[in-house]
Amino acid sequence: MGKAFEGRLEQIDAFRYRLPKIMRPDMRVDGIIYSSPSLLSEVLSGGAIDQVANVATLPGIVGASLAMPDIHWGYGFCIGGVAATDPQQGGVVSPGGVGYDINCGVRLIRTDLPVGEVQPRLKELVDQLFRDIPLGVGVGGPFSFSTQEMKHILDEGAPYLMQRGLASAEDIERTESNGHLEGADASAVSAEAFKRGHDQCGTLGSGNHFAEVQFVEEVYDASAAEALGLEAGMITLMIHSGSRGLGHQVCSDAIKSLRNAPQKYGIALPDRQLVCAPLDSPEGRQYLAGMRAAANFAWCNRQLLAVQMRRTLERFFDQTGESLGLRQVYDVAHNIAKMESHVVDGRRREVCVHRKGATRAFPPGHPELAEAFRPIGQPVIIPGSMGTASYVLLGAQTAMANTFGSTCHGAGRVLSREAAIRRASGRRIDQELMSKGIFARARGRTGLAEEQPEAYKDIDAVVECVTHAGLSSKVARLKPIGVVKG
């Protein structure tokens, strides 16, 4: 696994490596891995590189089977995997190319609060956020929706929350796809998924999900930072969560319902975790409708988490959100499949872009961007681990040309959760973080151990890779000072 490909990798340039399709008779396209010499050994140490080759066998895949520098093993597709399939060439959709946490993503909120004003009360603020934000496996939140209201959430996404006074027009404008995917259908979501999600909209969950208090440590592009409302020394808030139990159930249901589809449509797969169906088949359309509904749920989830964080800060500082300067910078999706227009082999086509642990990174001028971002490009938010920096970047034209407008989504794991827990044995991760000036609280017994900084790649090296490769450009570096986790 992995190492077998080491001698077959062709270095294209300083930050790209090719798995040539001639290495396996079932590969339809090359594999392209974005990495660097300092990161490559981690790529080769697991099975993720095999998954890049496996994805290259999917019917209708165009361009290349792509992997970002945060690549690591996942279900079917590697985490950090990107693949586009063309329905006009028998292209398929695969739940493994989206993942179980559909539309896991990140939302960034800026404030007018200077870090020096917050730090004296930081522990108190983190404790309050820990009390106020619903955290952990299966935990419900303060928002409970009827079946009819859930249908609106699944069909309409975040714009529905505007009708409830829980979102502003600016929130919607500063959310990828305006917080709504066309073609979502609540009727494609099972009763069990409804049951799991009815009280989880507005909850953080567990695992690598978090809410952070940060500050802008460094600005690289002053004009872009100004356009995004960021300046050195200001406090920011970051939310990382997805579609919770509802999205997990949608994926589970789809994998079960699609298990016979490859045989039905004559599709040979090297890994059954790549179970798929043609985009224009009844099975493919059913999955897409349910996946889009779960994506809409996830945008509503992050919107309601932002509402709760805003309310906490308003009470804590005894000021209105407006006087605190609380405004959304952007919200990006990580695990999603979208129909998009891209130029492939010199011809514009509508293709289904799977981004599994990868972020959309559209360049300046792209028609899908809100007017506020069209001059500078789409904001990209790349979180690190709870003990390292996060980055704000902008999409670039090179990404549009080479990666279907995609870049990485985070640092990428190097230790499994079990290995991270073993590595933390006898240690106090919370105290280690506190020695760095970071207050961390977690609901679960192993949450901090699983997500310790050592479990992840060097975020600085990962971000340098995507910037030097031209996939995105750095705007600002954010340093965490307070973290709450499930």
C-alpha positions, 0 to 999 in steps of 0.5 A, a space after each residue: 500500500 502506498 510505498 508500491 507507488 513510490 517508484 512510479 511517482 513522476 515529479 511534475 514540479 516542486 509541488 505536484 506529483 503524477 501517478 501515470 494512468 499507464 501504471 494500472 490498466 483500469 485507470 482512465 486518467 492520471 492521478 495528480 497529488 499536490 505535495 512537497 518533499 517535506 510532506 511526501 513521506 506522510 502521503 506514502 505511509 498510508 493507503 491514501 495514494 492507492 485511493 487516488 489510483 482507485 478513483 481514477 478508474 471511475 466511469 466518466 472521470 475527466 481531467 485527473 484524480 486529484 489529491 490535495 496536500 492534506 491527503 490521508 486515508 478515507 472511506 472510498 476517496 481519500 480525504 483531500 480528494 477531488 474528482 469530476 465526472 461528466 454525465 455525458 460520458 457515463 459519469 457517476 456520483 459516489 457517496 465515498 467522494 462526499 463522505 459521511 459528514 456531508 457539507 462538513 465546513 467552516 464558518 469565520 466571523 470577525 469582530 471589532 474586539 482587540 485581542 488585548 481586551 479579550 485575553 484577561 477574560 479569556 478563560 471566562 469566555 471559553 467556559 461560557 461558550 462551553 456552557 452555551 454551545 451544544 457539544 458531543 455525540 448525539 447531543 441536541 440543541 435549543 432549536 427543535 423543528 417539526 417535520 414540516 419545518 425540517 422539510 423547509 430546512 432540507 429543501 431551502 437551506 439557510 435562506 429559510 432561516 431568514 424567514 425565522 429571523 435567524 439569518 441576515 441577507 449578509 449571512 446568506 451572501 457570505 455563504 458558499 452557494 448562498 447556503 442552498 443547493 438546488 435540487 435538494 429534496 426532503 423526500 429523498 431523506 429517510 425517516 431515520 435521518 429526520 429523527 436523528 436531525 430534528 434537534 441537532 440543527 445548531 449543535 457542534 458534534 464531536 471528533 474534529 469539530 470545534 468552535 474557536 476564539 482566535 485573533 489575526 496574528 499576521 496579515 499577508 495581503 492588506 487590501 484583501 484583508 481590508 475587503 474581508 474586514 480583517 486586521 491584525 490583532 482583532 478577535 475572530 470566531 471560527 466554527 467547524 461542523 457539518 450535517 451531524 447525524 442526519 448527514 451520516 444517515 443519508 450517506 449510510 442509506 445511500 451506500 446501502 441502496 447503491 450496493 447493487 448499482 455497479 453490477 446493474 450498470 456494468 461498473 467494475 470497481 477496485 474497491 467496493 467503498 467506491 459504490 456509485 451510480 451514473 449521474 443520470 440514473 434513478 439511483 444517482 438522482 436519488 442520492 444527489 437529492 438526499 445529499 443536497 438536502 443534507 448539505 442544506 441542513 449543514 449550512 443551517 446548522 452552522 448558521 444556528 451555531 453562529 447565532 448562539 455564539 453571537 448571543 453568548 458574546 452579546 451577553 458576555 460583553 453586554 453589547 449588541 452584535 453590531 457594536 461588537 462588529 460581529 459579521 460573517 466573513 465566509 462559510 465554506 463547504 468541505 464534503 460535497 458534490 456539485 454540478 459545475 461548469 468547467 473547461 475540460 480538454 478545451 471544451 466547457 462542460 457541466 461536470 459533477 465535482 466531488 470534493 472530499 475534504 477539499 475546499 472550493 477556491 473560485 478565482 476573481 471574476 467567477 460568476 458564482 461569487 457574490 459581488 463583494 468577492 468578485 473582485 478578489 476571489 472566493 474566501 478560503 478558510 483552512 483550519 489547523 489543529 487546535 494548537 496551531 494556526 488557521 489561514 484565510 486565503 483567496 481562490 486563484 485562477 490556477 485552481 480553476 484551470 488545474 483542480 476544478 477550482 479546489 484547494 485543501 481543507 485543513 492540515 490533514 491527519 497523520 495519526 489515527 484517533 486511536 494512535 493519537 490517544 495512545 500518544 497522549 497517554 499520561 499527558 494533559 493535553 489541556 495543560 500543554 495547550 494552556 502553556 501556549 496560551 490556549 484555553 481548551 475545553 472538551 465534553 468527551 473524555 478523549 476529545 483533546 487527545 484525539 485532536 492534539 496538534 501532533 495528530 496533524 500535518 504541519 499546517 504551515 507546510 500544507 498552506 505553503 504547498 497550495 499557495 506556491 502551487 497557485 491554488 490559493 493566495 494567503 490573506 491572513 494567519 489566525 492564532 487560536 486562544 480558546 477552543 471548545 470541542 465535543 
